[in-house]
Amino acid sequence: MSRITVTAAAREALGDDEVVFFDWHVTGLCCADAGEFSVRPLRRSRLPRRARPLGTDLVYAHPTAWVHLTDLPVMIDCRPLWRWRRFTTDLPPDAGLRCCLGRPLYGPHDGR
């Protein structure tokens, strides 16, 4: 089961009808599994039909992202940038590529 943590700042930044959505962006031409994650707020009514919950009713993911994130400990935070909300995670910047290449996201070299 997913071990997603949503900080208090991220919870406060979400609107009444909003959730955090992990999207998957394809970066490879030869296979759809090569890609990267992005995280953003999204209204529940705008969630893609195939979106899957990640442990809590506040976090959903694209099916391909869900496969990679389902057993990982991930913290979601929100840092306001002027009038914009910037949702961030503690995932490494190359998390999607690591998943595609079969390398662990968290290991002895990441200090976890």
N, CA, C and O of each residue as an XYZ file, in Angstrom:
448
protein
N       0.832     -1.185      0.000
C       0.000      0.000      0.000
C       0.874      1.245      0.000
O       1.998      1.228      0.501
N       0.369      2.277     -0.543
C       1.100      3.524     -0.685
C       1.354      4.185      0.661
O       0.535      4.111      1.578
N       2.515      4.837      0.755
C       2.883      5.565      1.970
C       3.064      7.039      1.620
O       4.153      7.594      1.764
N       1.995      7.655      1.166
C       2.015      9.053      0.761
C       1.709      9.926      1.979
O       0.766      9.656      2.724
N       2.509     10.971      2.175
C       2.278     11.934      3.240
C       2.031     13.293      2.608
O       2.819     13.757      1.783
N       0.943     13.923      2.995
C       0.613     15.261      2.504
C       0.813     16.223      3.677
O       0.147     16.095      4.705
N       1.721     17.179      3.528
C       2.012     18.111      4.616
C       0.815     19.022      4.875
O      -0.102     19.122      4.060
N       0.850     19.678      6.025
C      -0.222     20.605      6.386
C      -0.305     21.760      5.383
O      -1.399     22.205      5.036
N       0.849     22.242      4.923
C       0.862     23.335      3.935
C       0.192     22.907      2.639
O      -0.535     23.691      2.028
N       0.428     21.675      2.214
C      -0.190     21.171      0.983
C      -1.694     20.998      1.163
O      -2.469     21.307      0.258
N      -2.111     20.504      2.330
C      -3.550     20.345      2.599
C      -4.255     21.699      2.581
O      -5.347     21.832      2.029
N      -3.622     22.701      3.188
C      -4.222     24.038      3.242
C      -4.284     24.688      1.856
O      -5.200     25.459      1.571
N      -3.318     24.378      1.005
C      -3.271     24.979     -0.326
C      -4.328     24.411     -1.262
O      -4.703     25.057     -2.240
N      -4.809     23.211     -0.971
C      -5.833     22.590     -1.822
C      -7.192     23.219     -1.574
O      -7.550     23.524     -0.436
N      -7.938     23.409     -2.638
C      -9.302     23.895     -2.517
C     -10.224     22.791     -2.018
O      -9.804     21.644     -1.862
N     -11.480     23.141     -1.769
C     -12.449     22.176     -1.236
C     -12.645     20.981     -2.150
O     -12.805     19.856     -1.675
N     -12.634     21.209     -3.449
C     -12.901     20.137     -4.412
C     -11.633     19.728     -5.160
O     -11.722     19.223     -6.279
N     -10.452     19.933     -4.567
C      -9.197     19.628     -5.255
C      -8.464     18.463     -4.615
O      -8.600     18.184     -3.424
N      -7.681     17.793     -5.455
C      -6.792     16.714     -5.025
C      -5.419     16.960     -5.645
O      -5.270     17.801     -6.532
N      -4.429     16.226     -5.175
C      -3.099     16.258     -5.785
C      -3.041     15.135     -6.805
O      -3.421     14.001     -6.510
N      -2.568     15.446     -8.002
C      -2.535     14.457     -9.080
C      -1.118     14.279     -9.597
O      -0.475     15.243    -10.013
N      -0.631     13.038     -9.570
C       0.651     12.688    -10.175
C       0.391     12.346    -11.637
O      -0.280     11.359    -11.939
N       0.911     13.144    -12.521
C       0.747     12.885    -13.947
C       1.995     12.191    -14.475
O       3.052     12.250    -13.847
N       1.881     11.543    -15.608
C       2.980     10.837    -16.254
C       3.185     11.449    -17.629
O       2.251     11.516    -18.429
N       4.403     11.896    -17.907
C       4.732     12.503    -19.190
C       5.706     11.592    -19.929
O       6.817     11.349    -19.460
N       5.287     11.099    -21.070
C       6.118     10.197    -21.869
C       7.303     10.968    -22.432
O       7.135     12.020    -23.049
N       8.508     10.435    -22.213
C       9.712     11.076    -22.734
C      10.432     10.205    -23.746
O      11.328     10.682    -24.443
N      10.057      8.937    -23.839
C      10.716      8.044    -24.779
C       9.901      7.851    -26.030
O       8.671      7.851    -25.982
N      10.570      7.686    -27.146
C       9.872      7.463    -28.404
C       9.559      5.996    -28.645
O       8.621      5.663    -29.368
N      10.347      5.123    -28.036
C      10.193      3.704    -28.351
C       9.274      2.974    -27.375
O       8.751      1.909    -27.704
N       9.072      3.521    -26.200
C       8.199      2.802    -25.266
C       7.479      3.792    -24.373
O       8.062      4.794    -23.959
N       6.214      3.521    -24.071
C       5.385      4.451    -23.302
C       5.754      4.472    -21.833
O       5.291      5.348    -21.103
N       6.574      3.534    -21.373
C       6.942      3.480    -19.970
C       8.055      4.468    -19.644
O       8.273      4.769    -18.471
N       8.763      4.977    -20.641
C       9.837      5.941    -20.387
C       9.215      7.311    -20.204
O       8.637      7.872    -21.135
N       9.337      7.847    -18.996
C       8.711      9.134    -18.743
C       9.122      9.749    -17.431
O      10.055      9.288    -16.775
N       8.423     10.785    -17.060
C       8.692     11.512    -15.822
C       7.375     11.865    -15.138
O       6.317     11.909    -15.766
N       7.471     12.115    -13.822
C       6.320     12.499    -13.022
C       6.183     14.016    -12.975
O       7.169     14.743    -13.091
N       4.972     14.477    -12.807
C       4.729     15.852    -12.389
C       3.592     15.781    -11.379
O       2.792     14.846    -11.396
N       3.526     16.770    -10.505
C       2.489     16.783     -9.481
C       1.808     18.145     -9.527
O       2.466     19.182     -9.609
N       0.457     18.126     -9.470
C      -0.289     19.377     -9.581
C      -1.653     19.220     -8.911
O      -2.148     18.106     -8.742
N      -2.247     20.342     -8.534
C      -3.608     20.260     -7.999
C      -4.602     20.131     -9.148
O      -4.394     20.664    -10.238
N      -5.667     19.425     -8.881
C      -6.672     19.193     -9.916
C      -8.037     19.041     -9.245
O      -8.146     18.406     -8.196
N      -9.071     19.616     -9.844
C     -10.417     19.430     -9.306
C     -10.835     17.972     -9.490
O     -10.502     17.341    -10.493
N     -11.562     17.453     -8.515
C     -12.022     16.055     -8.602
C     -12.826     15.825     -9.879
O     -12.728     14.760    -10.490
N     -13.604     16.796    -10.278
C     -14.424     16.647    -11.481
C     -13.570     16.586    -12.749
O     -14.054     16.136    -13.788
N     -12.320     17.027    -12.687
C     -11.422     17.025    -13.846
C     -10.455     15.841    -13.854
O      -9.640     15.717    -14.767
N     -10.538     14.968    -12.845
C      -9.653     13.805    -12.798
C      -9.889     12.916    -14.016
O     -11.035     12.680    -14.400
N      -8.813     12.423    -14.622
C      -9.001     11.467    -15.724
C      -9.752     10.230    -15.225
O      -9.617      9.838    -14.066
N     -10.519      9.640    -16.088
C     -11.323      8.477    -15.720
C     -10.478      7.327    -15.172
O     -10.932      6.583    -14.302
N      -9.265      7.181    -15.670
C      -8.413      6.060    -15.250
C      -7.511      6.391    -14.059
O      -6.683      5.563    -13.679
N      -7.649      7.573    -13.465
C      -6.824      7.955    -12.312
C      -7.076      6.995    -11.158
O      -8.209      6.581    -10.911
N      -6.005      6.649    -10.458
C      -6.103      5.717     -9.335
C      -5.715      6.413     -8.037
O      -4.792      7.227     -8.033
N      -6.399      6.113     -6.936
C      -6.029      6.721     -5.656
C      -4.711      6.152     -5.134
O      -4.403      4.977     -5.338
N      -3.950      6.992     -4.468
C      -2.680      6.573     -3.863
C      -2.811      6.634     -2.345
O      -2.278      7.544     -1.710
N      -3.506      5.687     -1.774
C      -3.579      5.559     -0.325
C      -4.553      6.486      0.371
O      -5.247      6.049      1.290
N      -4.636      7.724     -0.017
C      -5.512      8.684      0.622
C      -6.467      9.261     -0.410
O      -6.211      9.180     -1.611
N      -7.557      9.836      0.049
C      -8.523     10.403     -0.900
C      -8.074     11.761     -1.436
O      -8.791     12.380     -2.222
N      -6.895     12.232     -1.019
C      -6.363     13.513     -1.501
C      -5.353     13.368     -2.624
O      -4.996     14.361     -3.257
N      -4.881     12.146     -2.888
C      -3.804     11.948     -3.869
C      -4.219     10.881     -4.880
O      -4.634      9.781     -4.515
N      -4.095     11.236     -6.165
C      -4.412     10.324     -7.258
C      -3.243     10.310     -8.237
O      -2.406     11.213     -8.230
N      -3.191      9.278     -9.078
C      -2.084      9.164    -10.029
C      -2.562      8.579    -11.355
O      -3.517      7.805    -11.413
N      -1.871      8.973    -12.404
C      -2.028      8.364    -13.721
C      -1.675      6.883    -13.558
O      -0.793      6.569    -12.759
N      -2.316      5.968    -14.269
C      -2.041      4.535    -14.084
C      -0.564      4.153    -14.189
O      -0.095      3.318    -13.415
N       0.176      4.745    -15.125
C       1.597      4.401    -15.251
C       2.385      4.939    -14.062
O       3.281      4.259    -13.564
N       2.071      6.136    -13.603
C       2.743      6.690    -12.425
C       2.367      5.893    -11.184
O       3.211      5.670    -10.316
N       1.114      5.462    -11.088
C       0.650      4.709     -9.930
C       1.468      3.437     -9.724
O       1.815      3.089     -8.596
N       1.770      2.750    -10.816
C       2.542      1.507    -10.729
C       3.892      1.753    -10.052
O       4.346      0.937     -9.250
N       4.524      2.869    -10.374
C       5.845      3.163     -9.820
C       5.784      3.736     -8.405
O       6.747      3.603     -7.649
N       4.685      4.363     -8.039
C       4.594      5.063     -6.757
C       3.867      4.292     -5.667
O       3.909      4.685     -4.501
N       3.209      3.216     -6.021
C       2.304      2.556     -5.092
C       2.959      2.085     -3.797
O       2.289      2.092     -2.764
N       4.204      1.686     -3.789
C       4.849      1.190     -2.571
C       5.918      2.129     -2.023
O       6.651      1.754     -1.108
N       6.020      3.329     -2.560
C       7.084      4.244     -2.150
C       6.638      5.221     -1.069
O       5.483      5.645     -1.046
N       7.559      5.578     -0.170
C       7.252      6.661      0.771
C       7.500      8.001      0.080
O       8.636      8.321     -0.268
N       6.452      8.770     -0.116
C       6.565     10.056     -0.813
C       5.912     11.138      0.037
O       4.800     10.964      0.537
N       6.614     12.256      0.195
C       6.045     13.399      0.905
C       5.705     14.486     -0.105
O       6.524     14.841     -0.952
N       4.491     15.008     -0.005
C       4.024     16.077     -0.892
C       3.923     17.356     -0.070
O       3.331     17.368      1.009
N       4.506     18.425     -0.591
C       4.490     19.718      0.085
C       4.035     20.781     -0.915
O       4.011     20.537     -2.122
N       3.681     21.937     -0.417
C       3.307     23.050     -1.282
C       4.081     24.276     -0.840
O       4.092     24.641      0.336
N       4.722     24.894     -1.801
C       5.462     26.124     -1.554
C       4.840     27.231     -2.388
O       4.895     27.194     -3.617
N       4.248     28.220     -1.718
C       3.652     29.310     -2.498
C       4.726     30.137     -3.185
O       5.768     30.432     -2.600
N       4.470     30.498     -4.397
C       5.376     31.324     -5.193
C       4.549     32.491     -5.700
O       3.862     32.374     -6.715
N       4.610     33.622     -4.995
C       3.744     34.770     -5.224
C       2.299     34.329     -5.104
O       1.879     33.926     -4.019
N       1.527     34.387     -6.170
C       0.123     33.980     -6.091
C      -0.108     32.552     -6.585
O      -1.241     32.070     -6.581
N       0.953     31.880     -7.008
C       0.835     30.516     -7.508
C       1.142     29.507     -6.408
O       1.857     29.799     -5.449
N       0.582     28.314     -6.572
C       0.872     27.205     -5.672
C       1.809     26.251     -6.398
O       1.531     25.846     -7.527
N       2.907     25.893     -5.766
C       3.853     24.962     -6.374
C       3.932     23.717     -5.497
O       4.505     23.746     -4.408
N       3.355     22.635     -5.982
C       3.385     21.382     -5.241
C       4.676     20.642     -5.582
O       5.047     20.520     -6.749
N       5.343     20.157     -4.559
C       6.617     19.460     -4.737
C       6.580     18.131     -3.989
O       5.744     17.914     -3.112
N       7.503     17.254     -4.357
C       7.658     15.975     -3.668
C       9.116     15.800     -3.278
O       9.985     16.557     -3.709
N       9.369     14.800     -2.464
C      10.750     14.490     -2.102
C      11.347     13.421     -3.022
O      12.380     12.834     -2.698
N      10.709     13.166     -4.157
C      11.256     12.229     -5.137
C      12.495     12.833     -5.793
O      12.567     14.051     -5.954
N      13.470     12.008     -6.173
C      14.621     12.536     -6.908
C      14.173     13.148     -8.236
O      13.149     12.738     -8.784
N      14.918     14.116     -8.761
C      14.514     14.765    -10.016
C      14.414     13.807    -11.200
O      13.670     14.073    -12.144
N      15.143     12.710    -11.164
C      15.094     11.743    -12.261
C      14.301     10.489    -11.876
O      14.605      9.396    -12.353
N      13.294     10.642    -11.023
C      12.552      9.494    -10.494
C      11.916      8.652    -11.586
O      12.010      7.425    -11.539
N      11.276      9.265    -12.561
C      10.620      8.505    -13.621
C      11.602      7.705    -14.446
O      11.334      6.555    -14.793
N      12.730      8.297    -14.763
C      13.757      7.603    -15.526
C      14.338      6.437    -14.741
O      14.588      5.372    -15.306
N      14.556      6.629    -13.443
C      15.060      5.535    -12.600
C      14.092      4.362    -12.616
O      14.505      3.209    -12.746
N      12.799      4.661    -12.484
C      11.790      3.595    -12.495
C      11.832      2.826    -13.806
O      11.769      1.596    -13.815
N      11.937      3.551    -14.910
C      11.935      2.916    -16.229
C      13.149      2.020    -16.433
O      13.067      1.005    -17.125
N      14.268      2.392    -15.834
C      15.505      1.630    -16.006
C      15.689      0.556    -14.942
O      16.708     -0.134    -14.921
N      14.701      0.413    -14.057
C      14.774     -0.624    -13.036
C      15.698     -0.283    -11.880
O      16.049     -1.163    -11.094
N      16.095      0.970    -11.764
C      16.947      1.388    -10.644
C      16.052      1.833     -9.491
O      15.025      2.468     -9.729
N      16.413      1.521     -8.258
C      15.561      1.920     -7.132
C      15.559      3.432     -6.929
O      16.573      4.101     -7.128
N      14.413      3.954     -6.533
C      14.322      5.384     -6.248
C      15.033      5.724     -4.958
O      15.752      6.719     -4.873
N      14.825      4.884     -3.951
C      15.438      5.114     -2.649
C      16.389      3.966     -2.369
O      16.013      2.799     -2.474
N      17.587      4.291     -2.023
C      18.580      3.268     -1.725
C      19.697      3.848     -0.877
O      19.564      4.950     -0.346
N      20.794      3.119     -0.745
C      21.880      3.570      0.126
C      22.534      4.870     -0.340
O      23.119      5.585      0.473
N      22.448      5.182     -1.609
C      23.103      6.394     -2.125
C      22.225      7.632     -1.944
O      22.704      8.753     -2.115
N      20.953      7.447     -1.602
C      20.054      8.572     -1.443
C      19.904      9.001      0.006
O      19.166      9.943      0.294
N      20.590      8.329      0.924
C      20.531      8.672      2.321
C      19.238      8.282      3.007
O      18.879      8.862      4.032
N      18.546      7.320      2.463
C      17.286      6.860      3.093
C      17.448      5.477      3.630
O      16.506      4.919      4.193
